[in-house]
Amino acid sequence: MKLWIVFMHVLLVSCSVWANYQDQQDNEFAEFEEFESDDAFVQSTGAENLMKEPEPIDADNIFITDDDDGDIIINDDSEFEHFQDTEEFEGFAESREEKIEVEPKITITKVPIHFRANWDSYWLEILMVTGLIVYFINFATGKSKNTMLANTWFQSHKQLLEDNFTLVGDDGALEHIKESGGLLKESENTFTLWCSGRTCCEGMLVELKLIKRQDLVAVISGMMRPTLDQVHIKVTMDSDAMEPFVFCVASKKTATHVSKETNDISVYCPERKSGERYNIPSNFQVMSEILEATSAMLDSKVTAILNKYTDLVDYIHISDQYSGAKQTEDTGALKLPEVKKVLLFGFNMPVKGMSPTEAVEQLKPLMVLVFYCIEKVKRFRLSKESKTKADKNRLRVEEVFLKSTHAARAEAAANRREEKRRLEKEKVMAEEDPERQRRWEEKDQKRQAKKRAPKMKQLKVKAL
């Protein structure tokens, strides 16, 4: 009987537990119900506390405020009194004072050293400034040296030039020419001098082509490929003061250049012969159209100068067909270029190892050679056979040129005729004369028909 009662009791407890478990599983807000029970417990305990006698309240520590719902909230600062207890935070003030007394550690940032004490950072700027300084110093020194060399040459040859020409230099109208005494400065390394007033020649142009000493780049390139100061002289002869022939004697390097680039030499005397055949040094080459002219130009005085001043003479070019550099075929010229009778001389100026005055003095005999050649060409006369040969050569060159330009000249002539007819038509149409316009149109139609008609060749047959 007792066992049955115990069994029924256990069964009831288990059923109640199982029912509560199912309610919690089915009810999603079961966990919040626990908080409500807790609130009820708090409310019950609060009701019990109201039944007790209220404790005295310190009015100094009470603050009454209203919340958003209108309820009165009493703030009692007495609950923070434990912060005023010195024993609660024992040793806190002493440790704070010790921390304040400790000096703070100062960290010094590493600042770059001033540029005056660290020049390695400015090596590129230093290099550029140094290069500019060297360039301007070289420009000033090179310019002054070239000017001094040109003035020295002019002062040394001035008396010789005045003895052979009436006018040496310009008339002095320009101020900078008046200061230099007639020597015209074309650039920092090029100077020119014009002389005129001599029989048998129109004038003489002297050009001093000096090394570009004012240009630092040219100075550096000159160390690898050395160049020389040169004096170029061009004498323009009168039209009746020279026989028709082309002659040139030059150093090997210059002879190779002029035979390819100069028009008259490449056409009339392309063959180069060694100077040993004419009793001159082997480093010279001779190019001549007429053998008789070669013998006349290379006489004893000229050969003596060439043997003595081998390094100073660059070329001697005498021609009645001089037209400058050789023209290319792309220019499309329809007539032969204008030619002049000239004497060209090129001399090297020996500046290395001597002063400018000494170098210029060595050129005086070469200037005397120029005037000797002028008189020689003036007096020289070709034989009848040589002159006939020269005339045939010039006629042959003209025929070759006309053949090569025949098509171009025919096209140019057709264009001129067409332009002439167009202008004539515009003139007729501008007039208010219908009869004249009709006649001109009939004439033009006949001309066009005749042009389109096939050409017939007429044959003459002898009667039996």
HUFENBEL-V482056 format. One record per residue. N is the residue number from 1. RES is the residue in three letters. PHI is phi in degrees with one decimal (999 if undefined). PSI is psi in whole degrees, 0 to 359 (999 if undefined). Layout:
n res phi psi
N RES PHI PSI
N RES PHI PSI
This chain:
n res phi psi
1 MET 999 318
2 LYS -66.5 320
3 LEU -62.5 320
4 TRP -64.5 322
5 ILE -66.8 316
6 VAL -61.5 320
7 PHE -65.4 320
8 MET -68.6 324
9 HIS -64.7 316
10 VAL -64.0 323
11 LEU -66.1 320
12 LEU -66.3 319
13 VAL -63.2 318
14 SER -66.7 323
15 CYS -65.8 319
16 SER -65.6 321
17 VAL -64.3 319
18 TRP -66.3 324
19 ALA -67.6 318
20 ASN -62.0 321
21 TYR -65.2 318
22 GLN -66.6 324
23 ASP -64.5 321
24 GLN -67.7 323
25 GLN -68.6 322
26 ASP -80.0 328
27 ASN -90.9 114
28 GLU -75.4 345
29 PHE -108.4 25
30 ALA -67.2 324
31 GLU -67.4 331
32 PHE -75.6 338
33 GLU -66.7 332
34 GLU -67.3 321
35 PHE -66.0 327
36 GLU -66.3 323
37 SER -65.5 324
38 ASP -66.4 321
39 ASP -65.6 324
40 ALA -65.1 323
41 PHE -64.5 320
42 VAL -65.9 321
43 GLN -66.1 322
44 SER -65.6 318
45 THR -67.7 325
46 GLY -64.5 322
47 ALA -65.0 323
48 GLU -67.9 324
49 ASN -68.5 331
50 LEU -68.1 334
51 MET -71.8 338
52 LYS -82.4 167
53 GLU -74.9 135
54 PRO -71.5 142
55 GLU -79.3 152
56 PRO -64.2 141
57 ILE -114.3 134
58 ASP -77.8 117
59 ALA -67.1 337
60 ASP -72.7 335
61 ASN -105.0 12
62 ILE -102.2 132
63 PHE -127.7 123
64 ILE -106.3 127
65 THR -134.1 157
66 ASP -106.1 134
67 ASP -88.1 186
68 ASP -68.2 332
69 ASP -85.8 358
70 GLY 91.7 358
71 ASP -74.2 152
72 ILE -93.4 128
73 ILE -114.0 128
74 ILE -103.4 120
75 ASN -102.4 120
76 ASP -108.5 115
77 ASP -76.2 358
78 SER -67.3 337
79 GLU -72.2 347
80 PHE -102.3 15
81 GLU -67.6 336
82 HIS -67.4 342
83 PHE -72.5 341
84 GLN -88.1 355
85 ASP -75.9 119
86 THR -70.3 331
87 GLU -75.5 337
88 GLU -65.9 322
89 PHE -116.1 60
90 GLU -72.0 131
91 GLY 85.0 357
92 PHE -70.2 315
93 ALA -66.7 320
94 GLU -63.5 319
95 SER -66.8 327
96 ARG -68.2 318
97 GLU -64.4 324
98 GLU -65.8 322
99 LYS -66.8 325
100 ILE -69.9 324
101 GLU -70.4 339
102 VAL -71.3 130
103 GLU -70.8 135
104 PRO -71.2 148
105 LYS -83.0 126
106 ILE -97.7 124
107 THR -99.6 120
108 ILE -94.8 123
109 THR -74.1 140
110 LYS -76.6 114
111 VAL -99.4 137
112 PRO -58.1 147
113 ILE -67.1 145
114 HIS -57.6 147
115 PHE -61.2 333
116 ARG -70.2 339
117 ALA -101.5 358
118 ASN -136.0 73
119 TRP -73.1 345
120 ASP -64.3 337
121 SER -77.6 351
122 TYR -123.5 32
123 TRP -68.5 326
124 LEU -67.8 316
125 GLU -64.0 319
126 ILE -62.7 320
127 LEU -65.0 318
128 MET -66.7 317
129 VAL -64.2 319
130 THR -62.8 318
131 GLY -61.7 318
132 LEU -64.7 319
133 ILE -63.2 316
134 VAL -64.2 321
135 TYR -62.8 313
136 PHE -69.1 325
137 ILE -64.2 316
138 ASN -64.3 323
139 PHE -62.6 315
140 ALA -66.7 315
141 THR -69.1 319
142 GLY -66.3 320
143 LYS -63.2 315
144 SER -66.2 323
145 LYS -67.9 318
146 ASN -64.5 319
147 THR -64.0 318
148 MET -65.0 320
149 LEU -66.1 319
150 ALA -67.3 317
151 ASN -65.8 324
152 THR -64.0 317
153 TRP -61.8 316
154 PHE -65.2 316
155 GLN -65.9 327
156 SER -73.1 327
157 HIS -103.6 1
158 LYS -62.4 315
159 GLN -65.2 320
160 LEU -65.0 321
161 LEU -69.6 320
162 GLU -68.1 333
163 ASP -73.1 337
164 ASN -107.7 345
165 PHE -132.6 148
166 THR -74.3 318
167 LEU -118.0 121
168 VAL -113.4 115
169 GLY 84.7 188
170 ASP -78.8 178
171 ASP -77.5 358
172 GLY 82.1 18
173 ALA -69.0 323
174 LEU -81.9 142
175 GLU -66.4 317
176 HIS -70.7 333
177 ILE -75.5 325
178 LYS -64.7 322
179 GLU -67.8 322
180 SER -85.5 356
181 GLY 81.2 16
182 GLY 117.1 345
183 LEU -80.9 120
184 LEU -95.5 129
185 LYS -92.6 107
186 GLU -78.9 320
187 SER -152.5 188
188 GLU -70.1 345
189 ASN -129.9 8
190 THR -128.6 128
191 PHE -131.8 142
192 THR -126.7 155
193 LEU -145.8 127
194 TRP -108.5 132
195 CYS -125.9 139
196 SER -149.7 170
197 GLY 95.6 53
198 ARG -143.7 143
199 THR -67.0 150
200 CYS 72.5 358
201 CYS -144.1 146
202 GLU -73.6 327
203 GLY 168.1 176
204 MET -135.0 131
205 LEU -111.0 121
206 VAL -106.3 128
207 GLU -124.9 121
208 LEU -96.4 109
209 LYS -103.7 98
210 LEU -94.4 167
211 ILE -65.7 145
212 LYS -75.6 70
213 ARG -69.2 338
214 GLN -79.0 348
215 ASP -102.8 115
216 LEU -64.3 323
217 VAL -65.4 319
218 ALA -66.8 326
219 VAL -65.7 318
220 ILE -67.5 318
221 SER -67.1 330
222 GLY -67.5 338
223 MET -69.1 328
224 MET -87.6 322
225 ARG -126.0 90
226 PRO -62.1 142
227 THR -124.8 168
228 LEU -125.2 153
229 ASP -71.6 137
230 GLN -130.4 153
231 VAL -119.5 117
232 HIS -108.4 130
233 ILE -123.3 130
234 LYS -124.9 117
235 VAL -108.9 120
236 THR -97.0 116
237 MET -86.4 161
238 ASP -70.1 161
239 SER -65.9 333
240 ASP -109.6 17
241 ALA -107.8 16
242 MET -153.6 139
243 GLU -77.0 156
244 PRO -78.3 101
245 PHE -160.7 158
246 VAL -124.2 128
247 PHE -144.7 143
248 CYS -155.0 135
249 VAL -128.0 128
250 ALA -151.3 164
251 SER -65.5 163
252 LYS -59.9 316
253 LYS -64.8 315
254 THR -70.7 324
255 ALA -63.4 320
256 THR -62.6 321
257 HIS -70.8 312
258 VAL -70.9 330
259 SER -68.4 337
260 LYS -98.9 327
261 GLU -102.2 334
262 THR -89.2 133
263 ASN -67.4 309
264 ASP -66.6 321
265 ILE -70.8 320
266 SER -66.4 334
267 VAL -91.0 313
268 TYR -94.8 332
269 CYS -146.6 69
270 PRO -73.7 344
271 GLU -78.4 134
272 ARG -109.8 133
273 LYS -119.7 149
274 SER -70.2 148
275 GLY -72.5 344
276 GLU -64.3 334
277 ARG -69.9 344
278 TYR -120.2 23
279 ASN 61.5 37
280 ILE -126.3 164
281 PRO -56.1 153
282 SER -71.4 343
283 ASN -78.7 1
284 PHE -99.9 149
285 GLN -126.8 142
286 VAL -112.0 133
287 MET -127.8 120
288 SER -144.7 146
289 GLU -86.7 317
290 ILE -115.9 126
291 LEU -63.6 325
292 GLU -63.5 321
293 ALA -68.2 326
294 THR -63.4 314
295 SER -64.6 325
296 ALA -72.5 320
297 MET -74.6 322
298 LEU -93.0 64
299 ASP -83.1 188
300 SER -64.6 321
301 LYS -68.4 318
302 VAL -67.2 316
303 THR -64.0 326
304 ALA -65.1 318
305 ILE -65.2 318
306 LEU -65.5 325
307 ASN -73.7 326
308 LYS -82.0 321
309 TYR -115.4 56
310 THR -63.1 318
311 ASP -76.3 344
312 LEU -94.0 335
313 VAL -90.4 122
314 ASP -97.1 315
315 TYR -162.4 156
316 ILE -133.9 118
317 HIS -126.6 119
318 ILE -122.7 125
319 SER -156.0 146
320 ASP -102.2 1
321 GLN -122.5 31
322 TYR -75.3 125
323 SER -134.0 15
324 GLY 90.6 209
325 ALA -70.4 157
326 LYS -68.4 133
327 GLN -84.2 144
328 THR -84.1 162
329 GLU -72.9 344
330 ASP -76.9 348
331 THR -68.7 331
332 GLY 69.8 34
333 ALA -70.4 138
334 LEU -101.8 358
335 LYS -143.8 160
336 LEU -63.5 144
337 PRO -66.8 154
338 GLU -70.1 133
339 VAL -112.9 157
340 LYS -134.6 156
341 LYS -94.7 113
342 VAL -135.3 161
343 LEU -124.4 121
344 LEU -114.9 135
345 PHE -132.6 141
346 GLY -132.7 122
347 PHE -123.7 143
348 ASN -90.7 143
349 MET -103.7 115
350 PRO -80.7 98
351 VAL -96.7 329
352 LYS -66.3 134
353 GLY 78.7 7
354 MET -152.0 162
355 SER -75.1 161
356 PRO -57.7 325
357 THR -65.7 316
358 GLU -65.7 321
359 ALA -65.3 320
360 VAL -70.7 325
361 GLU -64.0 330
362 GLN -72.0 343
363 LEU -86.6 350
364 LYS -60.0 315
365 PRO -60.8 329
366 LEU -71.7 326
367 MET -67.3 324
368 VAL -63.1 323
369 LEU -61.8 325
370 VAL -61.7 312
371 PHE -69.0 329
372 TYR -65.2 319
373 CYS -67.5 325
374 ILE -61.4 313
375 GLU -67.8 326
376 LYS -65.9 315
377 VAL -66.7 324
378 LYS -62.9 321
379 ARG -88.6 341
380 PHE -71.9 138
381 ARG -133.0 134
382 LEU -79.0 155
383 SER -73.5 169
384 LYS -63.4 318
385 GLU -65.4 317
386 SER -66.5 322
387 LYS -68.1 323
388 THR -64.2 321
389 LYS -64.3 318
390 ALA -64.2 320
391 ASP -65.8 320
392 LYS -63.7 321
393 ASN -62.3 319
394 ARG -71.5 324
395 LEU -67.0 320
396 ARG -63.2 318
397 VAL -63.2 322
398 GLU -67.7 320
399 GLU -65.1 319
400 VAL -62.4 320
401 PHE -67.2 318
402 LEU -65.4 322
403 LYS -65.6 319
404 SER -69.5 336
405 THR -109.8 14
406 HIS -62.2 312
407 ALA -62.5 317
408 ALA -66.0 320
409 ARG -68.9 322
410 ALA -64.3 319
411 GLU -65.2 320
412 ALA -65.7 321
413 ALA -66.4 320
414 ALA -63.7 320
415 ASN -63.9 322
416 ARG -66.2 318
417 ARG -64.1 318
418 GLU -64.4 321
419 GLU -65.9 324
420 LYS -66.7 318
421 ARG -66.3 323
422 ARG -64.3 317
423 LEU -64.9 322
424 GLU -66.0 320
425 LYS -65.1 316
426 GLU -61.2 322
427 LYS -66.6 318
428 VAL -69.1 318
429 MET -67.9 335
430 ALA -73.0 337
431 GLU -80.8 148
432 GLU -94.1 63
433 ASP -134.4 94
434 PRO -61.4 325
435 GLU -64.9 317
436 ARG -67.7 322
437 GLN -63.5 320
438 ARG -64.1 316
439 ARG -62.3 319
440 TRP -66.4 322
441 GLU -66.1 319
442 GLU -62.7 319
443 LYS -65.0 320
444 ASP -68.3 324
445 GLN -65.7 319
446 LYS -61.9 319
447 ARG -64.1 319
448 GLN -67.2 322
449 ALA -67.1 320
450 LYS -65.2 326
451 LYS -70.2 324
452 ARG -81.4 342
453 ALA -68.4 144
454 PRO -67.3 143
455 LYS -81.8 131
456 MET -111.9 138
457 LYS -98.0 127
458 GLN -89.1 130
459 LEU -113.6 137
460 LYS -97.2 131
461 VAL -115.1 127
462 LYS -74.8 140
463 ALA -74.5 144
464 LEU -79.3 999
